[in-house]
Structure formats: structure tokens, C-alpha cells
């Protein structure tokens, strides 16, 4: 069966069915919510639904966007069993307290490296972002439980967390074999400058590029970028963009020692990309002009 794709502003709904699963289980569906430019720091959340149950990947940053997720879950008519947090930065988990107020039965899980990252950084992140977020900040921080293993099973179909055994186990992605779909999380972006302030060494950025290579080797039919503005590109285009951008950033960084030169060259290479704020801060951090 060919993918059926319906696109609405900032909400991408996908129904992808593998023929091998047609007689075994109801095909999984993916609904993607991304608040785009209406959010202080937009990120994608994915609702994976089966016949009766659902798994949510990532909890949004601001309270209003977590409430939008609640509305999406209600409209699905499914029982939310699990919330999986794919990364330890606050845009992925600050909405948890709002979600759990509506779905207290849902189990919140993350990989061990992600849980460790959250525990180490959560107070500093709340101290930084809280005044900027104002009433959109979380009332309290929810720390996920450690997910045993690397799989979540939804009505007999696997969601596999990939790259836990890599050199950067805190930067993983989700592979859904039955859909040939990748939920790229922090590793994949589209239509905007890529945030590199958290990868401050050449080795960490090389690890990122290798992760993108491994993603592409899976031959996904659908890739959901963790960060994007506008409409997400089709197929594996977001993987290709992310890898090309990181390679260009590395080349520019190696030949320029001050942030403004890096910013100018990246803007020249990508004149139409949005979110120049991420480029500005990332350039300052990676040239050593700013601590992060």
C-alpha cells in the first residue's frame, strides 16, 4: 500500500502501511505536531497510534503546545500508554507536567543517557528558560524512568531506539520498521539553521554525521525532523540537508576564527534558511567566544 499523506499547517499526518503487516495488525499511524514559528523553541512531537493504544514521542517545550498535544491525543480516541522522551534538552520534555495532568496513567520513559542528561541539567535549564517562558514554563520538572532495553512495543509492532551503542548514546533516533519511518529527534532538522551549540567538538559533530549516514542506510520512506519550520520535506531529504549543513559548518569553522565570519559564510551558503538565532549562538559557542 502506498503512503497516504495529508498536510495541514504545522501538523503532518501520515498513514503508512506495510503489506507484511496487513493481516497481522492494524497499520500504525503517525501524527506529527510542530508549532513552528508560534513557539519560542519549536520541536516535533509524534503520536504513534495502533488500533486502541498510542505512544507519544516527546512532550513539547511550552505549556500551550503541550495542551495542543492533549487535544490531538483526545481526537485520536486512543489510550495513551507511554510517553517517550528522545533527548535531554528541555524542548523535548518541559511539557511533561501538563501532559501527565491529563494522562496520569501514561508511563514516561527515556534511555539511560537521556535520563542522566535531564538530571544533570534540568535546574540550570529551568533557571535560564523560565524567565523567558514566563507562564509557559513547567510548574515542575518530570524526570522519566529509564527504559529497559531499546524497544517500545505498540500492539505487537516495534519502535526501536537506534544508536544507543554509538559514540554519542545521548543522541538517538527512533526507527519504526513496519512503516519504514524514522523519527529523527535532535539529529535531524529542515528549513532552518541547525543548533550546534551542544556539539562543541569536531568529534561530536563527526559522530552526528555518521548517525545520519546510518539513518540513510535504513532506506526510510518517511523521516520526521525533530526541528523544522514550514512544511517538512518528503523522503530522506531532511537527512541529506542535515548532513550537508553540518559538513559545511565544519568547513567554515575550520577556516574562520571569529563568530561573525562563520555567521556570514553560513548565511551566504544558506541565504533562505530561518532561525538565524540558532546560527548566531552556535557560531559564538563553537568559536569559543561564548560559554554554553
Steps between C-alpha positions, in 0.01 A plus 500: 500500500634842411536764773204734547616844604279789609671830572347782706678810638759380751332161546612213281290183503632181350343161452750246379419132474744218435347219298659241726298634793169525319366175641688510831403831658338829424762718328655758726435866433721800573365846573763771533454825688747784458400851615741670261559872537229534767731335755803641678695186404294280263547124509314204351288257701369178348187307599533138389162325507384144458149361517433602861822630656750777436860597574611864506855595408608825670294737710553850354664803661225749584181430694275614215661251265469218753129587516486477120641148533228414750238609247665288231503194727134550592401526133679173426271313738792280608627416847837664564717235664851641465681831458853453369745790536761475227752757625604681816459861387200685649312550173444124500367459856389828665137425403487178702327645806215632284464167318505292817229717654276383214640145471626394844495133398757550225847362568781748428824339383833592343834335445751496785726765335199729448384460860853575622515810278167627634600446863831680450367804313133548591542766770742708294270475197196606703695790650598619150174439314248564778515882486478491119206257499309675782159329541592242235771346721431170677363513854734212583759289322408139427793259470428191285563146615781310327372291210624141530655399170457691176144420391144615562235258376165642387239233433765253388696745282841631601631852541878453515736752659810502281860604574505427873824312430655790309764749612217744587238286679315809624414594139280224361208461259197273466461250217153356433562201270135432415470852357855541370492824699762685702420745778821700482478698823795724580709357215283616207394852401349665192438850365699671775851548631612207713571542870860386560566668835471162675756331272808703577770264372584385151467138617144554625397654169667216308303253715185690404581468129564127539162461670337666199685257273360208701151644474521525124629142478162385637336636181214672682191603307414767755724710725354735762749777589520589866528867406354661190313807385231503234427164339724202569667365183407161359703180508852524642558860387529622860783253564683621189451864598619444858814318390587756232447787743724345766776436248480858379502632857812295575677631192408862580600459865842364402584806291351777715599583857229752593127445522392781270705356213343158560153654508560696180626196308216275617241762406665531160485122454140478626341840426138387541527309827310624804591498870819702467500529881611135521782571256610810691523324835650181356771697321590690818519181705700301245755780448550524876353849531216385724454236769200268473 
